[in-house]
Each structure stands twice: as structure tokens, then as C-alpha cells.
């Protein structure tokens, strides 16, 4: 086999192994680099810095996030917690105490998930905006909340 | 190149192969950093630095082993020469354009582009040349060294 054929085989092998390794690696990168988006003026730049980064997630994502160990915050009033809650979730009727707890556990920049009783409860969203005003930067609101978690038959924790 | 002692060729192969294997290691583990190093050369368009960063270190690793073990030795050493020419041109154009950037060569952390890097690559290129045109080879696993030539 001449050197040209060998070179082609080596290149093909490298592309193959590199692609497989990249797709399996935690440090994998996309095939094409995305340029950082440009902000054209200082007003937009400041808006961007203050931009709320609240996003909604649904049951499948919430389940996966829970599995990955992200903090869950229960926005329901404490009296409802006797029915059970998402394992590991923290809750309190005293919002500032809840905020302190989150800050102690994960600080302001690590994301967390807030949920309430169901699709329309609204308190998770309200709490998310409140926490954002306080300075928490990355908040996910779990749409469907407690009801969809329970309906999906996922693990539940009860107070002792 | 027939007069060069086969043991010396083997030694050169070992050293050159080692350089490529060593150079590939950090790039394989952190392709994101390597992609940024490539982007700093301002020569690769359309964000393709990522694609290069995904497979180029593996070429280096494969040819490193190929050169040492004598697997596809001709192809490995041909590619090593090609890569070294490419690296020399990349570094040279960056210097001519006045970029004071990290080499991204993978041999020494934080090393900047400069004449010493070009010289280093020329030495490696010379080694590739010697191996490519050497006839008295020993230790070739695949294809096997011909018994009579």
C-alpha cells in the first residue's frame, strides 16, 4: 500500500475516532464554533446584563435535572408539603429565609428549579421573579410542578 | 538516505513519534482550548476551527504511534511532514501579521509563536524527511519490512 492510501486511511480513522470521542466526551464541542453574539450599544449591553434568565422546563427535563442534582425549591405553602414533595426540595413560607437557604447552598449564579402545585398555580413564577429581583441569576420554573411529578409516578419525599 | 544507520533511524522515529503523541494529549483532552488557539491564528473560516480541533489531535496521536511502531510508517511520516509544513506556515503568517498569540502546539503550556517554534518545526520536518526516504528500516509492524530489497 503506498503512502497516499495510508495517509487517507489515517485521516479517515482520525475523523472517525475524533467524532466518536467528541460525542462521548464531557468536554466535547460542536463541529462548528458559534461566534459570540454582538451587542451594538451600551443600552443593549446593560439590558443583557440585567436580563432575566428565567426559563420554563417540563416534566422530562425536570426529571433529568433532578437526577443531575440541581436544587429544587418548592413554592407551595408549607401546609401542602404534608402530601409529600420532590425529594431534596427546600421550602419555606418565609421567603427571605428561603432565599438565604438557596444562597448558602448554591450561591447566586448556580441555577435552580422552582415548582408549585400544577400548571396554573403561578406561585413558582411569582417566586422566580422575586428571587431574580434579589439577584439570583438562573432560575428554571417547572411547568406542571408537583402534579405532573406525582402523575409521572416519580419518587416522593415526606416529612418525618 | 541508505547510508544512515537503521538504529539511528529507529531512534529518530521514536523521538518524532513521541513529540506527536505528547503534543496530541492536551488537545484531545481539551478540544475547546485547542479550537480557541486555532481561531487566534485568524485563518480558518466559518467556525471550522472546532472541526479541526476535533480530529487533528487524533491524526497526531495516530501518526505518533504509527511512526514509533511502524504501522503505516510511510503514510504516518508523510502526514507528519505535511502537518509540520502547515504548522510552519501558520506560525509564519501569524508572525508576519503581528499576532502575538499562543502557539497551541501542545508541547509547552503558554508558548507563543516565534522563530524558535519555526526552527523547532523545521527540525521535526527534517526528521520526517529522513525517515520517509530511509530504506534500511527495521521494526515495521504493518506493512512488514520487506526481507529483501
Interface residues (C-beta under 8 A of the other chain):
Chain A: X1 X2 X3 X4 X5 X6 X7 X8 X9 X10 X11 X13 X14 X15 X17 X18 X19 X21 X22 X25 X27 X28 X29 X30 X31 X32 X33 X34 X35
Chain B: X28 X29 X30 X31 X32 X35 X39 X46 X47 X48 X49 X50 X51 X53 X54 X55 X56 X57 X58 X59 X61 X62 X63 X66 X72 X74 X75 X76 X77 X78 X79 X82 X132 X143
